[in-house]
Amino acid sequence: MFLASWRKLVQNVRRSSSSLRRGQRLPAGVRKSPLLFVELLEERTLLSTFKWTGLVDSNWSNPGNWSPNSGVPNSSSDIAQFTGSYSVSQAAVNLDINAVIAEIDFGSSSNITISSNNASGLTLTASSGSSIISLGSKAAANSGTDTFAVPVTVTGTPMAATLSGGALVVSGAGSIQGSPAVSFKVMTGGALTVDDSVGSPNNNRIKDTASLTLAGGAFNYVGNSANSTETIGA
């Protein structure tokens, strides 16, 4: 009985689709199927976030130092976050691999220092948009002094740094260089410090053509001699 009724309904639909003109009504019991529209969406990459814990040792390459501990930040779709409360030893991060990340966030009262015992460097590049350095403007409030004592290379995509709290220090083997546009915005409560008194003299720690906007924040330069210089915004 049910099968016979279904066949009759299908036959009615077929007849109506071939003979129905504009303004005519469908046979009783037959509903017009709604049209299906498919919208093409923009391709987007979901970023993976790794939060530093420093629970095992100081090495960036050890998954046990990150949460989740399934891997380490090392791709253009990864975010490295330093947003916990750390002991002095946990706040000393050894970049023991050449790592690639899209974003690095500092949001802590601890003083984070990223250095390397094997001359490794950090590359900032994003799978889409701009790569990011954030002090207190993304994940959590920041009041610590956070130091890059490793070379940071910006490549592929522009880099935007927003310093809303605490201080970002570039010293020792540290530098921030690269071919795309590099910009720093220092908000009230934030500071950017170029320290040339530690390590070999380097008058090019920050890319010369980088833009620097002081929106209530501070820029500090510490030289190692009367002839020390640093150019930003050339």
C-alpha positions as a Markdown table, in Angstrom:
| # | Residue | x | y | z |
|---|---|---|---|---|
| 1 | Met | 0.0 | 0.0 | 0.0 |
| 2 | Phe | 2.7 | 2.4 | 1.0 |
| 3 | Leu | 4.9 | 1.5 | -2.0 |
| 4 | Ala | 2.0 | 2.1 | -4.4 |
| 5 | Ser | 1.2 | 5.5 | -2.9 |
| 6 | Trp | 4.9 | 6.5 | -3.2 |
| 7 | Arg | 5.1 | 5.4 | -6.9 |
| 8 | Lys | 2.0 | 7.5 | -7.6 |
| 9 | Leu | 3.5 | 10.5 | -5.9 |
| 10 | Val | 6.7 | 10.2 | -7.9 |
| 11 | Gln | 4.7 | 10.0 | -11.2 |
| 12 | Asn | 2.7 | 13.1 | -10.3 |
| 13 | Val | 6.0 | 15.0 | -9.6 |
| 14 | Arg | 7.4 | 13.9 | -13.0 |
| 15 | Arg | 4.3 | 15.0 | -14.8 |
| 16 | Ser | 4.2 | 18.3 | -13.0 |
| 17 | Ser | 7.9 | 19.0 | -13.8 |
| 18 | Ser | 7.3 | 18.5 | -17.5 |
| 19 | Ser | 4.0 | 20.2 | -18.0 |
| 20 | Leu | 3.8 | 22.8 | -15.2 |
| 21 | Arg | 3.7 | 26.4 | -16.5 |
| 22 | Arg | 4.3 | 29.6 | -14.6 |
| 23 | Gly | 1.3 | 30.4 | -12.5 |
| 24 | Gln | 0.0 | 26.9 | -12.4 |
| 25 | Arg | -0.4 | 25.1 | -9.1 |
| 26 | Leu | 1.2 | 21.8 | -8.2 |
| 27 | Pro | -1.1 | 18.7 | -7.9 |
| 28 | Ala | -2.6 | 18.2 | -4.5 |
| 29 | Gly | -0.2 | 16.4 | -2.2 |
| 30 | Val | 2.9 | 17.4 | -4.1 |
| 31 | Arg | 5.2 | 20.0 | -2.6 |
| 32 | Lys | 7.7 | 22.0 | -4.5 |
| 33 | Ser | 11.3 | 21.2 | -3.4 |
| 34 | Pro | 13.2 | 24.2 | -2.1 |
| 35 | Leu | 16.3 | 25.1 | -4.1 |
| 36 | Leu | 19.7 | 24.3 | -2.6 |
| 37 | Phe | 22.2 | 27.2 | -2.7 |
| 38 | Val | 25.9 | 26.5 | -2.1 |
| 39 | Glu | 28.0 | 29.4 | -1.0 |
| 40 | Leu | 31.8 | 29.2 | -1.5 |
| 41 | Leu | 33.5 | 30.2 | 1.7 |
| 42 | Glu | 37.0 | 31.8 | 2.0 |
| 43 | Glu | 39.7 | 29.2 | 2.8 |
| 44 | Arg | 41.0 | 29.7 | 6.3 |
| 45 | Thr | 43.6 | 28.0 | 8.4 |
| 46 | Leu | 42.9 | 27.2 | 12.0 |
| 47 | Leu | 45.8 | 28.1 | 14.2 |
| 48 | Ser | 47.2 | 25.7 | 16.8 |
| 49 | Thr | 48.0 | 27.2 | 20.2 |
| 50 | Phe | 50.8 | 25.8 | 22.4 |
| 51 | Lys | 51.2 | 27.2 | 25.9 |
| 52 | Trp | 54.6 | 27.1 | 27.6 |
| 53 | Thr | 54.8 | 25.3 | 30.9 |
| 54 | Gly | 58.5 | 24.5 | 31.3 |
| 55 | Leu | 57.6 | 21.4 | 33.3 |
| 56 | Val | 60.4 | 19.2 | 32.1 |
| 57 | Asp | 63.4 | 21.3 | 31.1 |
| 58 | Ser | 64.1 | 24.5 | 29.2 |
| 59 | Asn | 64.1 | 23.2 | 25.6 |
| 60 | Trp | 61.7 | 24.5 | 23.1 |
| 61 | Ser | 61.8 | 21.2 | 21.2 |
| 62 | Asn | 60.5 | 19.1 | 24.2 |
| 63 | Pro | 56.7 | 18.5 | 23.9 |
| 64 | Gly | 56.7 | 18.0 | 27.7 |
| 65 | Asn | 57.3 | 21.7 | 28.1 |
| 66 | Trp | 54.1 | 22.7 | 26.2 |
| 67 | Ser | 50.3 | 22.3 | 26.7 |
| 68 | Pro | 49.0 | 20.4 | 24.9 |
| 69 | Asn | 52.1 | 18.1 | 25.0 |
| 70 | Ser | 51.3 | 16.5 | 21.7 |
| 71 | Gly | 54.0 | 18.6 | 19.9 |
| 72 | Val | 55.8 | 21.9 | 19.9 |
| 73 | Pro | 55.0 | 25.2 | 18.0 |
| 74 | Asn | 56.9 | 24.9 | 14.8 |
| 75 | Ser | 54.8 | 25.9 | 11.8 |
| 76 | Ser | 53.2 | 28.9 | 10.1 |
| 77 | Ser | 49.9 | 28.0 | 11.7 |
| 78 | Asp | 51.1 | 27.8 | 15.3 |
| 79 | Ile | 50.9 | 30.2 | 18.2 |
| 80 | Ala | 53.4 | 30.1 | 21.1 |
| 81 | Gln | 52.0 | 31.5 | 24.4 |
| 82 | Phe | 53.9 | 32.4 | 27.5 |
| 83 | Thr | 50.9 | 33.2 | 29.8 |
| 84 | Gly | 51.5 | 31.3 | 33.0 |
| 85 | Ser | 53.3 | 32.0 | 36.2 |
| 86 | Tyr | 56.8 | 30.7 | 36.0 |
| 87 | Ser | 59.7 | 30.1 | 38.3 |
| 88 | Val | 63.1 | 31.6 | 37.3 |
| 89 | Ser | 64.2 | 28.4 | 35.7 |
| 90 | Gln | 60.9 | 27.9 | 33.8 |
| 91 | Ala | 61.1 | 31.4 | 32.4 |
| 92 | Ala | 64.4 | 30.7 | 30.8 |
| 93 | Val | 63.6 | 29.2 | 27.4 |
| 94 | Asn | 66.3 | 27.5 | 25.3 |
| 95 | Leu | 65.5 | 27.7 | 21.6 |
| 96 | Asp | 67.3 | 24.5 | 20.6 |
| 97 | Ile | 65.7 | 24.2 | 17.2 |
| 98 | Asn | 65.1 | 26.7 | 14.3 |
| 99 | Ala | 61.4 | 27.2 | 14.9 |
| 100 | Val | 58.7 | 28.7 | 12.7 |
| 101 | Ile | 55.6 | 30.3 | 14.3 |
| 102 | Ala | 52.8 | 32.6 | 13.2 |
| 103 | Glu | 52.4 | 34.3 | 16.6 |
| 104 | Ile | 54.0 | 34.7 | 20.0 |
| 105 | Asp | 52.1 | 36.0 | 23.0 |
| 106 | Phe | 53.5 | 37.2 | 26.3 |
| 107 | Gly | 50.9 | 37.5 | 29.1 |
| 108 | Ser | 52.6 | 37.0 | 32.5 |
| 109 | Ser | 54.2 | 38.8 | 35.4 |
| 110 | Ser | 57.3 | 36.5 | 34.9 |
| 111 | Asn | 60.3 | 37.7 | 33.0 |
| 112 | Ile | 60.6 | 35.4 | 30.0 |
| 113 | Thr | 64.0 | 35.1 | 28.2 |
| 114 | Ile | 64.3 | 33.2 | 24.9 |
| 115 | Ser | 67.9 | 32.4 | 24.2 |
| 116 | Ser | 69.7 | 29.6 | 22.4 |
| 117 | Asn | 72.7 | 27.4 | 23.3 |
| 118 | Asn | 73.2 | 26.4 | 19.6 |
| 119 | Ala | 72.6 | 29.6 | 17.7 |
| 120 | Ser | 69.1 | 28.6 | 16.6 |
| 121 | Gly | 66.7 | 31.3 | 15.4 |
| 122 | Leu | 63.0 | 32.0 | 15.3 |
| 123 | Thr | 61.1 | 32.7 | 12.1 |
| 124 | Leu | 57.8 | 34.6 | 12.1 |
| 125 | Thr | 55.5 | 33.9 | 9.2 |
| 126 | Ala | 51.8 | 33.4 | 9.0 |
| 127 | Ser | 49.8 | 31.1 | 6.7 |
| 128 | Ser | 47.4 | 34.1 | 6.2 |
| 129 | Gly | 47.4 | 37.7 | 7.3 |
| 130 | Ser | 50.3 | 39.0 | 9.5 |
| 131 | Ser | 52.5 | 37.4 | 12.0 |
| 132 | Ile | 52.2 | 38.8 | 15.5 |
| 133 | Ile | 54.2 | 39.6 | 18.6 |
| 134 | Ser | 51.9 | 40.5 | 21.4 |
| 135 | Leu | 52.7 | 41.7 | 25.0 |
| 136 | Gly | 49.4 | 41.8 | 26.9 |
| 137 | Ser | 47.2 | 42.6 | 23.9 |
| 138 | Lys | 46.0 | 39.1 | 23.0 |
| 139 | Ala | 45.9 | 36.3 | 25.5 |
| 140 | Ala | 46.4 | 37.9 | 28.9 |
| 141 | Ala | 47.7 | 41.0 | 30.7 |
| 142 | Asn | 51.5 | 41.3 | 30.7 |
| 143 | Ser | 53.7 | 43.0 | 33.2 |
| 144 | Gly | 57.0 | 41.1 | 32.8 |
| 145 | Thr | 60.1 | 42.0 | 30.9 |
| 146 | Asp | 60.4 | 39.6 | 27.9 |
| 147 | Thr | 63.6 | 39.2 | 26.0 |
| 148 | Phe | 64.5 | 38.0 | 22.6 |
| 149 | Ala | 68.2 | 37.0 | 22.8 |
| 150 | Val | 67.8 | 35.0 | 19.5 |
| 151 | Pro | 67.6 | 36.3 | 15.9 |
| 152 | Val | 63.9 | 36.7 | 14.8 |
| 153 | Thr | 63.4 | 36.6 | 11.1 |
| 154 | Val | 60.2 | 38.0 | 9.6 |
| 155 | Thr | 59.5 | 36.4 | 6.2 |
| 156 | Gly | 56.6 | 35.8 | 3.8 |
| 157 | Thr | 54.0 | 38.0 | 5.5 |
| 158 | Pro | 54.2 | 41.3 | 7.4 |
| 159 | Met | 54.7 | 41.3 | 11.2 |
| 160 | Ala | 52.8 | 43.5 | 13.6 |
| 161 | Ala | 53.9 | 43.8 | 17.2 |
| 162 | Thr | 51.6 | 45.4 | 19.8 |
| 163 | Leu | 53.1 | 46.0 | 23.3 |
| 164 | Ser | 50.3 | 46.8 | 25.7 |
| 165 | Gly | 52.1 | 46.0 | 29.0 |
| 166 | Gly | 55.5 | 45.1 | 30.3 |
| 167 | Ala | 58.6 | 45.4 | 28.1 |
| 168 | Leu | 60.0 | 43.7 | 25.0 |
| 169 | Val | 63.8 | 43.7 | 25.1 |
| 170 | Val | 66.0 | 42.8 | 22.1 |
| 171 | Ser | 69.5 | 42.1 | 23.3 |
| 172 | Gly | 72.5 | 39.6 | 23.2 |
| 173 | Ala | 72.2 | 37.6 | 20.0 |
| 174 | Gly | 68.7 | 39.1 | 19.5 |
| 175 | Ser | 67.5 | 41.0 | 16.4 |
| 176 | Ile | 64.2 | 41.4 | 14.5 |
| 177 | Gln | 64.8 | 41.5 | 10.8 |
| 178 | Gly | 63.1 | 40.5 | 7.5 |
| 179 | Ser | 62.0 | 41.6 | 4.1 |
| 180 | Pro | 58.2 | 42.2 | 4.7 |
| 181 | Ala | 56.9 | 45.2 | 6.6 |
| 182 | Val | 57.6 | 45.2 | 10.3 |
| 183 | Ser | 55.7 | 47.5 | 12.7 |
| 184 | Phe | 55.7 | 48.1 | 16.4 |
| 185 | Lys | 52.9 | 49.8 | 18.3 |
| 186 | Val | 53.8 | 50.6 | 21.9 |
| 187 | Met | 50.7 | 51.4 | 24.0 |
| 188 | Thr | 50.5 | 53.0 | 27.5 |
| 189 | Gly | 52.1 | 50.7 | 30.0 |
| 190 | Gly | 54.3 | 49.0 | 27.3 |
| 191 | Ala | 57.9 | 49.5 | 26.3 |
| 192 | Leu | 60.3 | 48.5 | 23.6 |
| 193 | Thr | 64.0 | 48.3 | 24.6 |
| 194 | Val | 67.0 | 47.8 | 22.3 |
| 195 | Asp | 69.9 | 46.7 | 24.6 |
| 196 | Asp | 73.3 | 46.8 | 22.8 |
| 197 | Ser | 75.2 | 46.6 | 26.1 |
| 198 | Val | 75.0 | 42.8 | 26.2 |
| 199 | Gly | 76.8 | 40.6 | 23.7 |
| 200 | Ser | 78.5 | 41.8 | 20.5 |
| 201 | Pro | 77.8 | 45.4 | 19.4 |
| 202 | Asn | 75.0 | 45.4 | 16.9 |
| 203 | Asn | 73.6 | 48.7 | 15.5 |
| 204 | Asn | 70.9 | 46.9 | 13.5 |
| 205 | Arg | 68.9 | 44.8 | 16.0 |
| 206 | Ile | 65.7 | 46.2 | 14.7 |
| 207 | Lys | 65.0 | 46.4 | 11.0 |
| 208 | Asp | 65.9 | 49.9 | 9.8 |
| 209 | Thr | 62.6 | 50.4 | 7.9 |
| 210 | Ala | 60.4 | 49.1 | 10.7 |
| 211 | Ser | 57.7 | 51.5 | 11.7 |
| 212 | Leu | 57.5 | 52.5 | 15.4 |
| 213 | Thr | 54.3 | 54.1 | 16.9 |
| 214 | Leu | 54.4 | 55.3 | 20.5 |
| 215 | Ala | 50.8 | 55.4 | 21.6 |
| 216 | Gly | 51.6 | 56.3 | 25.2 |
| 217 | Gly | 54.4 | 53.8 | 25.6 |
| 218 | Ala | 58.2 | 54.1 | 25.6 |
| 219 | Phe | 61.2 | 53.3 | 23.4 |
| 220 | Asn | 64.5 | 52.8 | 25.2 |
| 221 | Tyr | 68.0 | 52.3 | 23.7 |
| 222 | Val | 70.9 | 51.1 | 25.8 |
| 223 | Gly | 74.3 | 51.4 | 24.0 |
| 224 | Asn | 77.7 | 49.9 | 24.8 |
| 225 | Ser | 79.7 | 53.0 | 23.9 |
| 226 | Ala | 79.3 | 56.6 | 22.9 |
| 227 | Asn | 79.2 | 55.5 | 19.2 |
| 228 | Ser | 76.4 | 53.0 | 19.6 |
| 229 | Thr | 73.4 | 53.7 | 17.3 |
| 230 | Glu | 70.1 | 52.1 | 16.3 |
| 231 | Thr | 68.0 | 53.2 | 13.4 |
| 232 | Ile | 64.2 | 52.6 | 13.1 |
| 233 | Gly | 61.9 | 54.0 | 10.6 |
| 234 | Ala | 64.5 | 55.0 | 8.0 |
